[in-house]
Amino acid sequence: MADEKEWNDALPEGFVPEGELRLCVKADLLPDGSYGAEWLVVTDSQVYVVANGDLQPVTRLQFPFAEIAEPRVELLVDGGAFEIKHADKRHELLRFTAARSPRFMTAAQTLEKWLKEEEARLPEEELRRCPSCGFPLDRGSRVCPSCTPRSRSLRRLISYLRPHWLPACCLTLLAMVTTGLSLLPPWLNKPLMDQVLVPQGPPRPLQERFWLLGVLVAALLGSRLLGSALSAVSGWLMAYVGNRLTHDIRSQLYEHLHYLSLSFFDKRQLGSVISRVNQDTGQLQAFLTWGSADLVINVLLVVGIGLMLFAMNYRLALLVCVPVPLVVICSLSFWRRIRFYMHRVFHRWARLNSALQEGLSGIRVVRAFAQEPREVNRFVERSNDLAVTGVQAERVWSVLYAILSAIIMSGSMLVWYFGGRGVLLGDMTIGTLTAFISYVGMFYGPVQALSGLVNWSSRSLTAAERLFEVLDSVPEVEDAQDAVPMPHIEGRIEFRDVTFGYESHRPVLKKVSFVVEPGEMIGLVGHSGAGKTTIINLLCRFYDVNEGEILVDGVPLKKIRIADLRHQIGIVPQDTFLFGGTIAENIAYAKPGATREEIVRAAKIANAHDFILQKPDGYETILGEAGQGLSAGERQRLVIARAVLHNPRILILDEATSQVDIETEKQIQEAISRLVKGRTTFAIAHRLSTLRNADRLIVLKAGEIQETGTHDELLHKKRGEFARLVGMYQAVSKVHEVQR
């Protein structure tokens, strides 16, 4: 019941239903279509529709739970209505906007199961929110980008240093030595002034002062040269560590993306994902390579110079520290605002990259419809949004920098005034004041630099948060802990009461059950959206079923190792995709170690050998992006050759001949007839004549199996769904012949 309470909306205050509460869903429209709140409340004995009254909630409708039937959602324009059947009459209970439709559709499905006395639990909330701040979380993500502490991201970044601990330790040692050398020149300025240039106390011989001058200048020169050399080594080491560390994160991110479920990409633009791999890691690399070094050195300088100042004159040192709390307070107060703008900057970078990727990937479509101005305007608009946000972020930083500069300047003035009084009163020598003023300049420099690093680190940690947000996303489809190896699949497939929807409240398949024996060829027939491709997606375990079970050779699909399953499935998709590289490499993609003889044999079976030899470089012809330079039919045949070489136990043909002419289709059908022997095959085709050789046809309609049988059996059912589809196809073919 805990999950149900989490899913349920809160009851209207003051309403006490009769019986144990089972379901409460809040609607956001009133019966007249205006905005307002009403509630559907279901207990173990009653169904209520509750509305807001003048003083307390009122029951607008009430039905005994045992007397209602057929709960459903009627989808309307930009919304829907929740209906039930009572006393042989349908009743509209509530109306709601499209935003509430998923919740009411899930409620209708759950209520229908309860009425049939089937076990049903309310699902976990699809739109999850952060328990701390309520910020919406992406599906599969456990990280809240709004309230995640920066220290957590910083600790995770530091954890990536473990493989590079030796150069990291060397960097720390070099930073300490370099900091110590940078503190030496002001300290040498004191004897240079007090003992050489303006000697205090008993006069020294001129020769001794010349000698001391040479020693001090040599020490200054040596410290500068050694510091420069060590800085060069530190820079090289930092570049190495930063680039290697960023490489590790980028590689881990890309690997993680490959193992995330397809549902992760369903609601994300590809350009946004690419932005995280490139844009965010690039920003992180810049900080790790240079910003982190500046951060460490400046922190060491602040600590080291502070100790030197207190050692020289603790009273003046306290005056130097007066502005520091103000600097820290201002930096922290501006931190949240800068962080907010940085998140917005990166989000708009992702939107800009998405527009760029879509516009250039679809350049042929853009030009075909003369929509160049539209795409340019869309890109310019998103670029402008990014520019505006960038200006806002820089404006906040500029105000902070100006405030910090004024505070730091006030501290320097205090030191000059009270230090000058000390020299005039004889409490301090000129050399001591000169050295102290030098240290003060060196002290405020790192303090101001650290405040500047707030801007840079904010950008970088925001990028890190976005990367970790992806890395913390959990695959929805992964191997079970008790998954079994299955190196050889016979090919017996069974669907048992499978229900599935890409959104759980919108089932695409409903209680689908069938059995396919090893070596059998099954044709999947139905109109677009009937669920044919969804069956294939579930069989390949790109998604997991919502209800029911799929078995392969009697083993539940979820208990089979994903790698073993997919290594034995070959797919010829409707939307062909070829990689950049040679024709031979594309054919051998599923079997990288294939010999040239195996590649040629597969190409011949797919009727691709002849056209490949006509290319300038034959099998070594370099293909453009997505197979540019080949016709649609040629691309299709290369994909078929790739499946042939894969030699799968389960073969899936998704409109395998949809993009070839009639003559080529006949040749490919002959090749496929040889290929399917001994393999369990699923074939999807809109050209119904291509399924004549199938052992059985499964006809789908609206996610349900309407009929099964051989091609001839179904064709003789004059009022059957398959016969209707064939009649429509023949009518369309006649129209095409007349138009020719």
C-alpha positions in Angstrom: 0.0 0.0 0.0 3.0 2.3 0.4 3.6 2.6 -3.3 -0.1 3.3 -3.8 -0.1 6.1 -1.3 3.0 7.6 -3.0 1.2 7.5 -6.4 -2.2 8.8 -5.1 -3.0 12.5 -5.0 -3.9 14.1 -1.7 -7.5 14.0 -0.7 -9.3 17.3 -0.6 -9.0 18.7 2.9 -12.1 17.9 5.0 -13.4 15.0 2.9 -13.7 11.7 4.6 -14.7 8.8 2.3 -16.5 5.7 3.3 -14.3 2.6 3.5 -10.5 2.1 2.9 -9.0 4.5 0.3 -7.7 2.7 -2.8 -7.3 5.5 -5.4 -7.4 9.3 -5.5 -6.7 11.2 -8.7 -7.0 15.0 -9.1 -8.5 16.5 -12.2 -7.8 20.1 -13.3 -10.9 20.9 -15.3 -14.5 21.5 -14.2 -17.5 19.9 -16.1 -18.0 23.2 -18.1 -14.4 23.1 -19.4 -13.1 25.9 -17.1 -10.0 25.4 -14.9 -10.7 24.0 -11.5 -10.0 21.1 -9.2 -12.1 17.9 -8.8 -11.1 14.5 -7.5 -11.9 10.9 -8.4 -11.9 9.0 -5.1 -12.2 5.2 -5.0 -12.6 3.1 -1.8 -13.3 -0.6 -1.4 -17.0 0.2 -1.4 -17.7 3.5 -3.2 -16.6 5.7 -6.2 -16.8 9.4 -5.6 -16.4 12.6 -7.7 -15.6 15.3 -5.2 -15.7 19.0 -6.0 -14.8 22.1 -4.0 -17.7 23.6 -2.1 -18.0 27.0 -0.5 -16.8 25.9 2.9 -15.8 22.2 2.4 -15.6 19.6 -0.3 -18.9 18.2 -1.6 -19.7 14.9 -3.3 -20.9 15.7 -6.8 -21.3 12.0 -7.9 -21.3 8.7 -6.0 -21.6 5.1 -7.2 -21.3 1.8 -5.4 -18.0 0.2 -6.4 -19.5 -3.2 -7.1 -22.0 -1.6 -9.6 -19.7 0.2 -12.0 -18.1 -1.3 -15.1 -15.9 -0.4 -18.1 -13.9 2.5 -16.7 -12.1 4.2 -19.5 -10.6 7.5 -20.7 -12.1 9.2 -23.7 -9.4 11.3 -25.3 -10.4 14.8 -26.4 -8.6 17.7 -28.0 -5.8 18.7 -25.5 -7.4 16.7 -22.7 -9.8 13.9 -21.9 -12.8 12.6 -19.9 -13.0 9.8 -17.4 -16.1 7.6 -18.0 -17.7 4.6 -16.3 -20.7 2.4 -17.0 -23.5 2.2 -14.4 -27.0 0.7 -14.8 -26.3 0.1 -18.6 -25.6 3.8 -19.1 -22.3 5.6 -19.6 -21.5 8.4 -17.2 -18.8 11.1 -17.7 -17.3 11.7 -14.2 -14.5 14.2 -14.7 -12.6 16.2 -17.3 -8.9 17.0 -17.3 -6.1 18.5 -19.5 -3.6 16.5 -21.5 -1.0 16.9 -18.6 -3.3 14.7 -16.4 -4.2 12.2 -19.1 -1.4 9.7 -18.2 -2.5 9.5 -14.6 -6.2 9.0 -15.4 -5.4 6.4 -18.1 -3.3 4.4 -15.5 -6.2 4.8 -13.0 -8.7 3.4 -15.6 -6.5 0.4 -16.3 -5.9 -0.3 -12.6 -9.6 0.2 -11.7 -10.7 -2.2 -14.5 -8.4 -4.9 -13.0 -9.8 -4.4 -9.6 -13.3 -4.8 -11.0 -12.3 -8.1 -12.5 -10.8 -9.1 -9.1 -7.3 -9.3 -10.6 -4.3 -8.3 -8.6 -3.1 -4.9 -9.6 -0.8 -2.3 -7.9 -0.6 1.3 -8.8 2.6 2.0 -10.6 5.5 4.0 -9.3 5.2 7.7 -10.2 6.5 8.1 -13.8 7.5 11.7 -13.2 9.7 11.4 -10.2 10.7 14.4 -8.2 13.6 15.1 -5.9 12.5 14.4 -2.3 14.3 17.5 -1.0 13.3 20.3 -3.4 10.6 18.7 -5.6 12.6 19.3 -8.8 11.5 17.0 -11.7 13.9 14.2 -12.3 14.6 12.6 -15.7 13.4 9.1 -16.2 15.9 6.7 -14.8 17.9 9.5 -13.1 18.7 9.6 -9.4 20.5 12.9 -9.4 18.8 16.2 -8.7 20.6 19.0 -10.6 19.0 21.6 -8.4 20.1 20.7 -4.9 23.0 18.3 -5.4 25.9 19.8 -3.3 28.9 20.9 -5.3 31.1 19.1 -2.8 29.7 15.8 -4.0 30.6 16.5 -7.7 34.0 17.7 -6.6 34.6 14.5 -4.6 33.6 12.4 -7.6 36.0 14.3 -9.8 38.8 13.7 -7.3 38.0 10.0 -7.3 39.0 9.9 -11.0 42.6 10.8 -9.9 43.2 7.4 -8.4 44.7 5.8 -11.6 46.9 8.9 -12.0 47.9 9.2 -8.3 51.7 9.4 -9.0 51.6 12.5 -11.3 49.0 14.0 -9.1 51.2 13.7 -6.1 54.1 15.1 -8.1 51.9 18.1 -9.0 51.0 18.7 -5.4 54.7 18.6 -4.4 55.6 20.9 -7.3 52.8 23.3 -6.3 54.2 23.5 -2.8 57.7 24.1 -3.9 56.7 26.7 -6.5 54.6 28.5 -3.9 57.5 28.6 -1.5 59.8 30.0 -4.3 57.2 32.7 -5.1 57.3 33.8 -1.4 61.1 34.2 -1.4 61.5 37.5 -3.5 59.5 39.8 -1.1 61.4 38.3 1.9 64.7 39.1 0.2 63.5 42.6 -0.5 63.7 43.3 3.3 67.5 42.8 3.6 68.0 44.4 0.2 66.4 47.6 1.5 67.5 47.5 5.2 71.1 46.2 4.8 72.1 47.3 1.2 70.2 50.2 -0.2 69.0 52.0 3.0 71.1 50.4 5.8 69.7 50.6 9.3 71.9 50.7 12.4 75.7 50.9 12.2 77.1 51.7 8.7 78.4 48.7 6.6 81.5 48.9 4.4 80.6 49.6 0.8 82.4 46.5 -0.4 80.3 44.3 1.9 77.1 46.0 0.7 78.2 45.3 -3.0 78.8 41.7 -2.1 75.5 41.3 -0.3 73.8 43.0 -3.2 75.2 40.4 -5.6 74.2 37.5 -3.3 70.6 38.8 -2.9 70.2 39.5 -6.7 71.6 36.1 -7.5 69.2 34.5 -5.0 66.3 36.5 -6.6 67.4 35.4 -10.1 67.8 31.8 -9.0 64.4 31.6 -7.4 62.8 33.1 -10.5 64.5 30.8 -12.9 63.9 27.7 -10.7 60.2 28.8 -10.3 59.8 29.2 -14.1 61.3 25.7 -14.7 59.1 24.1 -12.1 56.1 26.0 -13.5 56.8 24.6 -17.0 57.0 21.0 -15.6 53.8 21.6 -13.6 52.1 22.8 -16.7 53.1 19.8 -18.6 52.0 17.4 -15.8 48.7 19.3 -15.3 48.0 19.1 -19.1 48.7 15.3 -18.9 46.5 14.7 -15.9 43.7 16.9 -17.0 43.5 15.4 -20.5 43.8 11.8 -19.2 41.2 12.4 -16.5 38.8 14.0 -19.1 39.4 11.1 -21.4 38.5 8.7 -18.7 35.2 10.5 -18.0 34.4 11.0 -21.7 35.0 7.3 -22.4 33.0 6.1 -19.4 30.2 8.4 -20.4 30.1 7.1 -24.0 30.3 3.5 -22.8 27.5 4.2 -20.3 25.3 5.7 -23.1 25.7 2.5 -25.1 24.4 0.4 -22.3 21.5 2.6 -21.3 18.0 1.5 -22.4 16.5 2.8 -25.6 13.8 4.5 -23.5 16.6 6.9 -22.3 16.9 8.2 -25.9 13.2 8.2 -26.7 12.5 11.5 -25.1 15.9 13.2 -25.5 17.2 15.0 -28.6 20.4 13.4 -30.0 22.1 16.8 -30.2 21.5 17.3 -26.4 23.2 14.0 -25.7 26.1 14.8 -28.0 26.4 18.1 -26.2 27.1 16.4 -23.0 29.8 14.2 -24.5 31.6 17.1 -26.3 30.6 20.5 -24.9 30.4 19.5 -21.2 33.6 17.4 -21.2 35.4 20.2 -23.1 34.4 22.7 -20.4 35.5 20.3 -17.7 38.8 19.6 -19.5 39.7 23.3 -19.6 39.1 23.6 -15.8 40.9 20.4 -14.9 43.9 21.3 -17.1 44.4 24.9 -16.0 41.7 26.0 -13.6 42.4 23.4 -11.0 46.2 24.2 -11.1 45.4 27.9 -10.5 43.0 26.9 -7.7 45.6 24.8 -5.8 48.4 27.3 -6.3 46.2 30.2 -5.2 45.0 28.4 -2.1 48.6 27.6 -1.2 49.6 31.2 -1.8 46.9 32.5 0.4 47.9 30.2 3.3 51.7 30.7 2.8 51.5 34.5 2.4 49.1 34.7 5.4 51.7 32.9 7.6 54.5 35.2 6.3 52.4 38.3 7.1 51.7 37.2 10.6 55.3 36.3 11.1 56.4 39.9 10.0 53.7 42.0 11.8 50.6 40.3 13.3 48.9 43.7 13.8 49.1 44.7 10.2 48.3 41.1 9.2 45.0 41.3 11.1 44.2 44.5 9.1 44.9 42.5 5.9 42.4 39.9 6.9 39.6 42.4 7.5 38.2 42.3 3.9 38.5 38.5 3.7 35.2 37.7 5.4 33.4 40.2 3.2 35.0 38.6 0.1 33.8 35.1 1.2 30.3 36.3 2.0 29.9 38.1 -1.3 31.2 35.1 -3.2 28.8 32.7 -1.5 25.9 35.0 -1.9 26.5 35.2 -5.7 27.2 31.5 -6.0 23.7 30.2 -6.2 22.7 32.8 -8.8 25.8 32.1 -10.9 25.0 28.4 -10.6 21.5 28.9 -11.9 22.7 30.8 -14.9 25.3 28.2 -15.6 22.7 25.4 -15.7 20.7 27.6 -18.1 23.7 28.2 -20.3 24.5 24.5 -20.7 20.8 23.7 -21.3 20.7 26.3 -24.1 24.0 25.0 -25.5 22.3 21.6 -25.7 19.3 23.1 -27.5 21.6 24.9 -30.0 23.5 21.7 -30.7 20.2 19.9 -31.2 19.1 22.5 -33.8 22.5 22.2 -35.5 22.4 18.4 -35.6 18.8 18.2 -36.9 19.3 20.9 -39.5 22.4 19.5 -41.0 21.3 15.8 -40.8 18.1 16.7 -42.6 19.6 19.1 -45.1 18.1 17.2 -48.1 14.6 17.5 -46.6 15.2 21.1 -45.8 16.2 21.9 -49.3 13.5 19.7 -50.8 10.8 21.9 -49.1 12.8 25.2 -49.5 12.8 25.6 -45.7 16.3 27.1 -45.4 15.1 30.4 -44.0 13.0 28.6 -41.4 16.0 26.4 -40.2 18.3 29.4 -40.2 15.8 31.4 -38.1 15.4 28.5 -35.7 19.2 28.3 -35.2 19.5 32.0 -34.9 16.8 32.1 -32.3 18.4 29.4 -30.1 21.8 31.1 -30.6 20.3 34.3 -29.4 18.8 32.6 -26.3 22.3 31.3 -25.5 23.8 34.7 -26.0 21.2 36.4 -23.7 21.8 33.8 -21.0 25.6 34.2 -21.4 25.3 38.0 -21.0 23.1 37.5 -17.9 25.7 35.2 -16.3 28.6 37.5 -17.1 26.6 40.5 -15.7 26.3 38.8 -12.4 30.0 37.9 -12.4 31.0 41.5 -13.4 29.0 42.9 -10.4 30.7 40.4 -8.1 34.1 41.2 -9.4 33.6 45.0 -9.0 32.4 44.5 -5.4 35.4 42.3 -4.6 37.8 44.7 -6.1 36.5 47.6 -4.0 36.7 45.5 -0.8 40.2 44.4 -1.6 41.3 48.0 -2.3 40.0 49.1 1.1 42.2 46.5 2.7 45.3 47.7 0.9 44.6 51.3 1.9 44.4 50.2 5.6 47.8 48.6 5.4 49.4 51.7 3.7 48.0 54.0 6.3 48.9 52.1 9.4 52.1 50.8 8.0 53.2 54.3 7.0 52.4 55.5 10.5 54.6 52.7 11.9 57.6 53.9 9.7 57.1 57.5 10.7 57.0 56.6 14.4 60.0 54.3 14.0 58.1 51.1 14.9 58.9 49.6 11.4 61.7 49.8 8.9 61.1 50.8 5.3 62.4 47.3 4.2 59.8 45.6 6.4 57.0 47.8 5.1 58.2 47.3 1.5 58.2 43.5 2.0 54.9 43.6 3.8 53.2 45.7 1.0 54.6 43.2 -1.6 53.1 40.3 0.4 49.8 42.2 0.6 49.7 42.6 -3.1 50.5 38.9 -3.5 47.9 38.0 -0.9 45.0 39.9 -2.4 46.0 38.7 -5.9 45.2 35.0 -5.1 42.1 36.1 -3.1 40.8 38.0 -6.1 41.9 35.1 -8.4 40.0 32.7 -6.2 36.9 34.8 -6.5 37.4 34.8 -10.3 37.7 31.0 -10.2 34.2 31.0 -8.7 32.9 31.8 -12.2 35.1 29.2 -13.9 34.6 26.5 -11.3 30.8 27.1 -11.4 30.8 26.4 -15.2 33.0 23.3 -14.8 31.1 21.8 -11.8 27.8 22.5 -13.7 29.3 20.5 -16.6 30.4 17.8 -14.2 26.9 17.6 -12.7 25.4 17.2 -16.1 27.8 14.4 -16.9 27.2 12.7 -13.6 23.5 13.0 -14.2 23.9 10.8 -17.2 26.4 8.4 -15.5 23.9 7.9 -12.7 21.0 7.1 -15.0 20.0 3.5 -14.5 19.4 1.2 -17.5 15.8 0.0 -17.5 16.9 -3.2 -19.3 19.8 -5.0 -17.9 20.9 -8.5 -17.0 19.2 -10.1 -14.0 21.4 -11.2 -11.2 20.5 -14.8 -11.9 20.8 -14.5 -15.7 21.9 -17.7 -17.4 24.3 -18.1 -20.3 22.7 -19.3 -23.5 25.4 -19.7 -26.1 23.1 -21.7 -28.4 19.4 -20.8 -29.1 17.2 -23.3 -30.8 14.6 -20.7 -31.7 11.3 -21.5 -29.9 9.6 -18.2 -29.0 6.6 -17.9 -26.8 4.6 -14.7 -25.9 2.4 -15.2 -22.9 -0.3 -12.5 -22.3 2.2 -9.7 -23.1 1.1 -6.2 -22.5 3.4 -3.3 -23.3 3.4 0.4 -23.9 6.3 2.8 -24.5 4.3 4.8 -22.0 2.8 2.4 -19.5 -0.6 4.1 -19.6 -0.8 3.7 -23.4 -0.5 0.0 -24.1 0.6 -0.8 -27.7 0.3 -4.6 -27.2 -2.6 -6.0 -25.2 -2.6 -9.6 -23.9 -0.7 -10.9 -26.9 0.0 -14.7 -26.8 1.5 -17.0 -29.5 4.1 -19.7 -29.9 6.7 -20.0 -32.7 8.5 -23.3 -33.2 12.2 -23.5 -34.1 12.8 -22.9 -37.8 9.3 -21.5 -38.4 8.8 -18.3 -40.5 6.1 -16.0 -39.1 4.7 -13.0 -40.9 3.5 -10.1 -38.9 0.7 -8.3 -40.6 -1.3 -5.2 -39.6 -1.8 -1.5 -40.2 0.8 1.0 -39.1 0.8 1.3 -35.3 -0.8 -2.2 -34.8 2.3 -3.4 -32.8 4.4 -5.3 -35.3 7.7 -3.5 -34.7 6.9 -3.5 -31.0 6.9 -7.3 -30.9 10.3 -7.2 -32.5 11.6 -4.6 -30.0 10.4 -6.8 -27.1 11.9 -9.9 -28.6 15.3 -8.2 -28.9 14.8 -6.9 -25.4 15.2 -3.3 -26.3 12.4 -2.9 -23.8 10.9 -5.0 -21.1 7.2 -6.0 -21.0 4.9 -4.3 -18.6 2.9 -7.5 -18.1 3.1 -11.1 -19.2 6.2 -12.9 -20.2 8.4 -13.8 -23.2 10.2 -17.1 -23.3 13.0 -18.3 -25.6 13.5 -22.1 -25.6 11.4 -22.2 -22.5 13.6 -19.7 -20.6 12.1 -16.3 -19.6 13.7 -13.6 -21.7 14.7 -11.6 -18.6 16.7 -14.6 -17.4 18.9 -14.8 -20.5 22.1 -12.8 -20.8 21.4 -9.9 -23.1 24.7 -10.4 -25.0 23.9 -14.1 -25.6 20.5 -13.2 -26.9 21.5 -10.4 -29.3 24.5 -12.3 -30.6 22.0 -14.8 -32.0 19.5 -12.3 -33.5 20.0 -10.8 -36.9 17.9 -7.8 -37.9 17.3 -6.3 -41.4 15.6 -3.0 -40.4 13.3 -0.9 -42.6 15.5 2.2 -41.9 18.9 1.1 -43.1 21.9 2.5 -41.4 25.5 2.1 -42.6 28.6 3.3 -40.8 31.4 5.4 -42.2 34.0 3.1 -43.6 34.4 0.6 -46.5 31.7 -1.6 -47.9 33.5 -4.7 -46.6 33.7 -3.2 -43.1 30.0 -2.5 -43.1 29.1 -6.1 -44.2 31.4 -7.5 -41.5 30.2 -5.2 -38.8 28.6 -8.0 -36.8 31.6 -10.3 -37.4 34.7 -8.1 -37.5 37.0 -11.1 -38.0 35.3 -12.3 -41.1 37.4 -13.3 -44.1 37.1 -11.8 -47.5 35.6 -15.0 -48.8 32.8 -14.9 -46.2 32.1 -11.3 -47.0 31.8 -11.9 -50.7 29.6 -15.0 -50.1 27.2 -12.9 -47.9 27.1 -10.2 -50.6 26.3 -12.7 -53.3 23.4 -14.2 -51.2 22.1 -10.6 -50.7 22.5 -9.9 -54.5 24.9 -7.1 -53.7 28.1 -8.5 -55.2 27.5 -7.3 -58.7 26.9 -3.6 -57.9 29.8 -3.6 -55.4 32.2 -4.7 -58.2 31.0 -1.7 -60.3 32.1 0.7 -57.6 35.6 2.4 -58.2 37.3 0.5 -55.3 35.0 -2.5 -55.1 34.7 -3.8 -51.5 37.2 -1.1 -50.3 34.9 1.7 -51.5 34.6 4.3 -48.7 31.0 5.2 -47.9 29.9 8.6 -46.8 27.8 9.3 -43.7 24.9 6.9 -43.4 25.8 5.3 -46.7 25.7 8.4 -48.8 26.6 7.6 -52.4 24.5 4.5 -52.5 20.9 4.1 -53.7 18.2 3.0 -51.2 18.1 -0.4 -52.7 21.9 -0.8 -52.6 21.9 0.2 -48.9 19.2 -2.3 -48.2 21.1 -5.1 -49.8 24.3 -4.3 -47.8 22.2 -4.5 -44.6 20.8 -7.9 -45.8 24.4 -9.1 -46.5 25.4 -7.9 -42.9 22.6 -10.1 -41.5 23.6 -13.0 -43.7 27.2 -12.9 -42.4 26.0 -12.7 -38.8 24.4 -16.1 -39.3 21.8 -15.7 -36.6 19.5 -18.3 -35.0 16.6 -15.8 -35.0 16.2 -13.6 -38.1 14.1 -10.5 -38.2 13.1 -8.9 -41.5 11.4 -5.6 -41.0 10.3 -4.5 -44.5 13.5 -6.0 -45.9 12.5 -5.4 -49.5 10.6 -2.1 -49.1 13.1 0.0 -50.9 14.0 -2.2 -53.9 12.5 -2.5 -57.4 10.4 -5.6 -58.4 13.2 -7.4 -60.1 15.6 -6.9 -57.2 12.9 -7.8 -54.8 12.4 -11.2 -56.6 16.1 -11.9 -56.4 16.3 -10.9 -52.7 13.2 -13.1 -51.9 15.0 -16.0 -53.5 18.1 -15.3 -51.3 15.9 -14.9 -48.2 14.2 -18.2 -48.9 17.6 -19.9 -48.7 18.6 -17.8 -45.7 15.6 -18.6 -43.5 16.0 -22.3 -43.7 16.7 -23.7 -40.2 16.2 -20.3 -38.6 13.2 -18.9 -36.7 12.2 -15.9 -38.7 9.9 -12.9 -38.1 9.0 -11.0 -41.3 7.1 -7.7 -41.5 6.0 -6.5 -44.9 3.4 -4.1 -46.2 3.6 -5.9 -49.6 1.4 -8.8 -48.4 2.4 -10.9 -51.4 5.9 -11.1 -50.0 4.6 -13.2 -47.1 3.3 -16.1 -49.2 6.2 -18.3 -48.1 5.6 -17.7 -44.4 4.5 -20.8 -42.4 2.0 -18.7 -40.5 0.7 -15.1 -40.5 -0.2 -13.3 -37.3 -2.6 -10.4 -38.0 -2.6 -7.6 -35.5 -5.1 -4.8 -35.0 -4.8 -2.1 -32.3 -2.3 -4.2 -30.4 -4.3 -7.4 -30.3 -4.1 -10.6 -32.4 -7.1 -10.7 -34.7 -6.4 -14.0 -36.5 -3.6 -16.4 -37.3 -3.1 -18.9 -40.1 -1.4 -19.5 -43.4 -1.6 -17.0 -46.3 -4.2 -19.0 -48.2 -6.3 -19.8 -45.1 -6.6 -16.2 -44.1 -7.2 -15.1 -47.6 -10.3 -17.4 -47.8 -11.8 -15.7 -44.8 -13.7 -13.1 -46.7 -14.7 -11.1 -43.7 -11.3 -11.5 -42.0 -8.9 -8.7 -41.2 -6.2 -10.1 -43.5 -8.6 -10.4 -46.5 -9.6 -6.8 -45.9 -6.0 -5.7 -45.9 -5.3 -7.6 -49.1 -8.3 -6.0 -50.7 -7.2 -2.5 -49.8 -3.6 -3.3 -51.0 -5.0 -4.6 -54.4 -7.2 -1.5 -54.7 -4.3 0.8 -54.2 -2.2 -1.2 -56.6 -4.9 -0.8 -59.3 -5.0 3.0 -58.7 -1.2 3.1 -59.2 -1.4 1.2 -62.4 -4.1 3.6 -63.7 -2.0 6.6 -62.8 1.0 5.1 -64.7 
